[in-house]
Amino acid sequence: MSSVKRIVCLANSWKMKERCIAGIDIDTGKWVRPVCDNQYPADGRVPKYVRLIANREPQLLDILEIPLADTGKDFGFECENLSVLPSRWRCLGKARATDLLSYCQQFPQILHNSLKYVNPSYLKNLQFHQRRTLQLIHVVSFFVEKKTNYKGNPEWRGTLQTANYQHLRYAKITDPVFVEKLEAGYQPPNNCLVTVSLSIPWAPPNWEGEDPCWKLIAGVIDI
């Protein structure tokens, strides 16, 4: 079975030199992550020739019409994935940031816990519908800084607080448009919407324990 779904784009972030696209289905209110699991069976990243619309990247708040299957590879822990079908993507218009506030669900913590990561084993032990690897949050305090990673490469990280006093500290920012603005000297406002996403399991050198899924700042929208 397959269908065309209308999704408000809330993430177009780096993923293994390609992109991770995600958003909320405006007909169901549920998160959807389109995955190209045939081309990339290990992580489902979306290549440029699939995602470009009129030769441009999907932008945050775009209302995208995407042909998707009714299921998709979950990579062992994700529940939002639907497989991309071979047909052209379309942009139907633009959503307003203020209309998305209702999608900021009030969970006790940002993606399951107060840490910077979630272990895949924890997610696998949840019922399928209880797994959350994407969350939209309303941020009231946002601090960014440029750091050097273990490879010696620069990267931007963000520390944020929600209106309910939930915190996420030093999360890697993977929103390319937002990073470009930061590089140009932009200072983000405290009042904004942020999409937090979990990475594919990965561990830095000398990490003890299972490879965790790191919490990423995958999309930032000014209100």
N, C-alpha and C positions, 0 to 999 in steps of 0.2 A: 504494500500500500504506500501511497505517496500523496503529497499535497503541496500547495504553494502557501507559505506562511508569511505573515506580515509582522516584522520584528522592528522594534525601536532599537537602533544600534547604540549600545552602551559600552562597547569595548572594541577597539581595533588595535591590538597591542602586539609587540614583537613576540615571535615564537620560533626559535630555531631558524632565523634568517627569513622567515615568512611571517604570517600573522595568525593571531587568534581573534576570531570575530565572535561576539556574543551580544545578546540583547533579550528584551522581553517581548514575548508574543502578545500583541495587543488584543487578540481575541480571547486568550486564556489567562493572561497575566502571569504566565510561567516563563522562567528563563529557558533560553534555547542557545546552544552553542553549535553552529554548523561545523561539521568535521568532514574533512576529505580523507576518510579512513581507508579508501581504496588506494589512493596515491601515497599516503603516509600512515601505514598501519600502526606505527609505534606511538604517534601523538596526534594525528588528525589535523595538523596545521593546514591553513588555507593558502594556496599559492596565488600569485598575482593574477595569472590568466583567468582564474575562477572568480576572484572577488572584485576586480575592477569594474566600475560602472561608468560608461562613457569616458574611459581612460582616466578615471580618478578613483582614489581610495574611498571606500565607505567612510563617512564622517559620523562622529557622535551626534545623536539625535536624528539622523536620517531614518526614515521609515522604509525599511528594505523589504522587498518582495523576493523571497528566495525559495526555489524548488527544493524540497527536502523530503527524505523518506520519513516514515513514522517511527523509525528506530535508528540507532547509531551505536558504534562501538564505544563502550564505556571505559575502556582501558583499566578496568578493574575497580574503579572507585567513583567515577563521574556519573551523574544521572541526567544531565541536561543535554547530552549530545544527540544530534540528529544528522544522518548522513546527507551530504550535498549531492544532488542529482545533476546530471549534465544538461543544464539549460541556463539561460542568461539571467543574471540578477538585475533587478530594477529598483530605482529609488522613487517612491510615491510621494514624497514630501518631507516635511520636517516636523518633529514634535517640539513642544515647549518644555523647557527644563522644569518649570513649576508644576507641570502636569504629572511629573514623574515622582513627586514627593510621596504619593500614595503607595509607591512600590518599595519604599524604604521600610521593609518589614522589621518589626521590633523583636529581634532575638536577643537573648541574654548576653551573647558574645558575638564578635565578628568571626564568622565561619568557625563555629564550634568551640573555640577556646580563646584564652587570652595570650597565647604564644604567637610567634611569627610564622609558625608552620603547623601542619596537621599531618600525623602519620597515616599513610594509606591503610594500615591495618585497622585503625580506628574507624575509618570510613567504611571499610569492607564489612565491619561488624554491625553497621547500621542497616536497617531496612532500606531498600533502594530509594524510596521516596523521601527518606529522611536525610540523605546525603546532600550537602550543599557545597558546591565548589565555586559559586558565584553569589555575590551579595551587593546590593546597592545601599549605600549608607549616606546619611545627611551629616556632613562634617561641619563643625562649628569652630574648630581650631586646626590649623594645618601648617606644619613647618617642613620645609624641604632643605636638603643640603647635598652637596656633591661630595662623594666619597671615592676612594680607590679600592677596587676589589682585590681578591687574592691573586689575580693575574696581573695586577698593576694597571688595570684599565679603569678610567673614570666612569662612574654611574651615579644617577640621582636616586636618593632615597627620601621617603616621606614619613613623618610622624603625625598622627591625626587623632582627634577626639570627636566623638559624636555627641549629640544633644543629651544622650542617656549616659554619658561619662564612660563609654567604651573607648578603649585605646588600641591603636596599632602603631608599633614603634619601628622605625628604620626599615620600612618595607621598600623593596625595589620598585621603582617606577618604570613601567613598560609601555606607557602611552607615548608613541613617537611624536605626536603633535604637541603634547604637553611638554615633553623634554626639549623640543626645538624652541618652545617659548621660554623655558627656563634658561636655556643656553643664551638667549637674547636678553636676559636680565629680568624676565617677568617674575613678579611676586604673586603667588596665588592668594586669592581671598580666603578668609576663614570660612565663609559661608558658601559651600559648594556641594555637589553630588560626586561621590567617588564609587567606582566599581572595583571591588576587591575580588580577585580571582586566585584560585590555587594552581600552582605550577604542576607539571609532570614531575614525578619523584626524582629528586637529585640531591646529592650530598657533596659538600666541599671536602677538600683533603683533610684526612685525620678525623672525620666525623665518626662518632660512635653510635651504633644503632642503625635502624633501617633508614633508607633514603626517604626524607620527608617531602611533602608537598608544601612549598613556600607560598605565603600570602603575598600577592603582587598588587600594586596599584595600577590597574589595567585601563582605567578611563577616568578622566577628571572633567567635570562640567560645571562651569560657573552658573550660579543662579541669579 
